[in-house]
Amino acid sequence: MTTFKQLMKSSKSFKSSSGGVQPFLNHFFKGEWVHLDAKVWGMNANAFTLRPETWNLSNIRMIHYTTKAKPCHTSPGQFIRHREDHPYVLWHKVHRKRRELDDKNGLKVLNREAEQRTESRRGCILYLLTKESGPTGKDYLSLIRQSIISLEKFFFSIARYHICILHTDDVTSDDLVSLAKLTSSVVYSYRIKFEFPLHKKEKYSSVTPEAPTCVSKFNPNKGWHVNYLHMCHFYTTDIFYHPVFSEFEWIFRLDADSGLSDFIPCDPFKLLEKRKKVFGYYKKEKQGGNCASGFHDRVMSEYIDKFNVTLKHHVSPKDVYLRAFHIFRTPFFRNQSLLEFWDWVDFTAAAYETRTGEQAVVPYALAIQAEANKLHQFSGYSLWHRHQNNSLW
């Protein structure tokens, strides 16, 4: 019998004086345990503040969090500009790596034999797919089929790249196989799990957020299904830590309910690369429907001013790049300054509170790191959105 099984068996009959596990472990391992230096194998996180002279990260192997707020109830955005050896900074760094590993383990590759027909892994067309559409009643599986068919005809006839589908658990293996049969490109599918921000998980799990200040004529209930808010949060924080952003140099982000209705004029990735741009968009406009309400003021006061950041170009309130067409140069968006910004966005929980999507967030990230001449506005693309008869341009 393994030690673990012995522990489980013995624990059933043991009565703990404190109700916790420590008395049981003391009893079970009595006379057999090895004394370890608590400052190495169980350093208390409070020592970082209360006994800073004892905090030597090179000697610490394990940290014991007896702090008032457990790190799993905090946001990494709460610890921006803190020292790298801060116990909460360390915890969130490990947590991110663990999530990234989970995402990598959720990868399946379809149409692998098409690798030789596909451009090198410089670029991909990226979708996020979930079957749960809430009150809108959309059939996203049907819509993404139409979208992939449009790519095959209007995009891949000019330049062929990978397709990446990030999907929730309700999308089955059979669904993915059926989508892969629609294209001659390699298809990467990553299983993902929508999660509330750690510091809001308890609150949001008991009272589902609805972003009530943001309405849409396309939503009959004038509210937002929680999966939509999850999507907004994912595309404004988690996506930049996802393996897909390190696997490919260029990403064309396309909604599952959007597609092309005419041939693309050129290879957009090669064009941006040749012109040394970091971001491509089609249309700049003003955010409507009171979405992202107050976000500009929060960015300026709680991030730009607080952390003494100088914007490289101007951003006005409610400026957005229409999210149906975003092309990212991934290394740019994963540099340390912007990873810090994505962490701050996580802390705001703006995706849930005011339905703040990436179209409203990306303009600030770009202004933090790029001159205006590093952005490229495309033309000559014909896209539909929500259904094939609804042309965006």
Sequence and secondary structure as in RCSB ss.txt:
>XXXX:A:sequence
MTTFKQLMKSSKSFKSSSGGVQPFLNHFFKGEWVHLDAKVWGMNANAFTLRPETWNLSNIRMIHYTTKAKPCHTS
PGQFIRHREDHPYVLWHKVHRKRRELDDKNGLKVLNREAEQRTESRRGCILYLLTKESGPTGKDYLSLIRQSIIS
LEKFFFSIARYHICILHTDDVTSDDLVSLAKLTSSVVYSYRIKFEFPLHKKEKYSSVTPEAPTCVSKFNPNKGWH
VNYLHMCHFYTTDIFYHPVFSEFEWIFRLDADSGLSDFIPCDPFKLLEKRKKVFGYYKKEKQGGNCASGFHDRVM
SEYIDKFNVTLKHHVSPKDVYLRAFHIFRTPFFRNQSLLEFWDWVDFTAAAYETRTGEQAVVPYALAIQAEANKL
HQFSGYSLWHRHQNNSLW
>XXXX:A:secstr
  HHHHHHHHHTT   SSSSSHHHHHHHTTTT     HHHHSEETTHHHH GGG  TTT S EE  SSS GGGS 
GGGGTT  TT HHHHHHHHHHHHHHHHHHHTEEEESGGGGGGS  TTEEEEEEE S  GGG   HHHHHHHHHHH
HHHHTTTT   EEEEEE TTS HHHHHHHHTT SS EEEEE      GGGHHHHHHS    TT   TT TTSS  
HHHHHHHHHHHTGGGGSTHHHH SEEEE  TTEEESS  SS HHHHHHHTT SEEES EEE  TTTTTTHHHHII
IIIIITTT   SS   TTEEE TTSEEEEHHHHTSHHHHHHHHHHHHHTHHHHS   HHHHHHHHHHHH  GGGE
EE  S  EEESSTT B  
